[in-house]
């Protein structure tokens, strides 16, 4: 992102997921591609946890940008936590969801 965004107002923070719950900071956007495997088993509970935490650390008008495998059903948890979301891109493997206005 730092290489692609040339706006001098842009500030980039990278942190381990577990650190976000200890932060009082609120963010304009969060971009993630959450893991969904535990060993070889599909388990989306960690991805759901990412989405839940992100909903708490975003500013009122902040946005979640989520990249996920096309078959993963993250839309239900997003519906519960955000007022709106849209799939802005997809192919036969991946989808990109943008969500905003946390509840």
C-alpha positions as CSV (number, residue, x, y, z in Angstrom):
1,X,0.0,0.0,0.0
2,X,2.8,2.4,0.8
3,X,4.2,1.9,-2.7
4,X,0.9,2.5,-4.4
5,X,-0.6,5.4,-2.3
6,X,1.2,8.6,-2.9
7,X,-1.0,10.9,-0.8
8,X,1.2,12.6,1.9
9,X,-1.8,12.5,4.3
10,X,-1.9,8.7,4.2
11,X,-0.6,7.0,7.4
12,X,0.0,3.3,7.4
13,X,-0.1,1.1,10.5
14,X,0.7,-2.6,10.5
15,X,-0.1,-4.5,13.7
16,X,-0.7,-8.0,14.7
17,X,-4.4,-8.8,14.9
18,X,-4.2,-9.4,18.7
19,X,-2.8,-5.9,19.2
20,X,-5.9,-4.2,17.8
21,X,-8.0,-5.0,20.9
22,X,-5.6,-3.1,23.1
23,X,-5.7,0.1,21.0
24,X,-7.9,3.1,21.6
25,X,-7.1,4.4,18.1
26,X,-9.8,4.4,15.5
27,X,-9.0,3.9,11.8
28,X,-10.4,5.1,8.5
29,X,-10.0,1.7,6.8
30,X,-8.9,-1.8,7.4
31,X,-7.8,-4.1,4.7
32,X,-7.6,-7.9,5.3
33,X,-7.5,-11.3,3.8
34,X,-8.2,-13.4,6.9
35,X,-6.9,-16.9,7.2
36,X,-9.5,-19.7,7.1
37,X,-7.6,-22.9,7.6
38,X,-6.6,-24.7,10.8
39,X,-4.4,-27.4,9.4
40,X,-6.2,-28.6,6.3
41,X,-9.7,-28.0,7.7
42,X,-11.7,-24.9,6.6
43,X,-12.6,-22.8,9.7
44,X,-13.9,-19.3,9.2
45,X,-14.2,-18.5,12.9
46,X,-10.9,-16.6,12.8
47,X,-12.1,-14.6,9.8
48,X,-15.3,-13.8,11.6
49,X,-13.2,-12.7,14.6
50,X,-11.2,-10.4,12.3
51,X,-14.4,-8.8,11.0
52,X,-15.8,-8.3,14.5
53,X,-12.7,-6.7,15.8
54,X,-12.4,-4.4,12.7
55,X,-16.0,-3.2,13.3
56,X,-14.9,-2.0,16.7
57,X,-11.7,-0.2,15.6
58,X,-13.1,1.7,12.6
59,X,-14.2,5.3,12.7
60,X,-17.9,6.1,12.3
61,X,-17.4,6.4,8.5
62,X,-14.6,3.8,8.3
63,X,-14.5,1.0,5.8
64,X,-13.6,-2.6,5.8
65,X,-12.0,-4.0,2.6
66,X,-12.1,-7.8,2.7
67,X,-10.5,-10.1,0.2
68,X,-11.8,-13.7,0.6
69,X,-12.1,-16.9,-1.3
70,X,-15.4,-16.9,-3.2
71,X,-17.0,-19.8,-1.2
72,X,-16.4,-18.3,2.3
73,X,-19.7,-17.0,3.8
74,X,-18.6,-13.8,5.5
75,X,-21.5,-11.8,4.3
76,X,-23.7,-12.9,7.3
77,X,-21.3,-11.6,9.9
78,X,-20.8,-8.4,7.9
79,X,-24.6,-7.9,7.8
80,X,-24.7,-8.2,11.6
81,X,-21.9,-5.6,12.1
82,X,-22.2,-3.1,9.3
83,X,-25.1,-1.1,7.8
84,X,-24.0,-1.6,4.2
85,X,-21.7,-3.8,2.2
86,X,-21.0,-4.5,-1.5
87,X,-19.1,-7.0,-3.4
88,X,-17.1,-4.8,-5.7
89,X,-15.1,-7.5,-7.5
90,X,-15.0,-11.2,-7.9
91,X,-13.8,-14.0,-10.1
92,X,-14.1,-17.8,-9.8
93,X,-11.7,-17.8,-6.9
94,X,-11.9,-14.6,-4.9
95,X,-14.3,-11.8,-3.9
96,X,-13.6,-8.2,-2.6
97,X,-16.2,-6.9,-0.2
98,X,-16.3,-3.3,1.0
99,X,-18.4,-2.6,4.2
100,X,-19.1,0.6,6.0
101,X,-21.1,2.4,8.7
102,X,-20.6,0.0,11.6
103,X,-23.6,-0.7,13.8
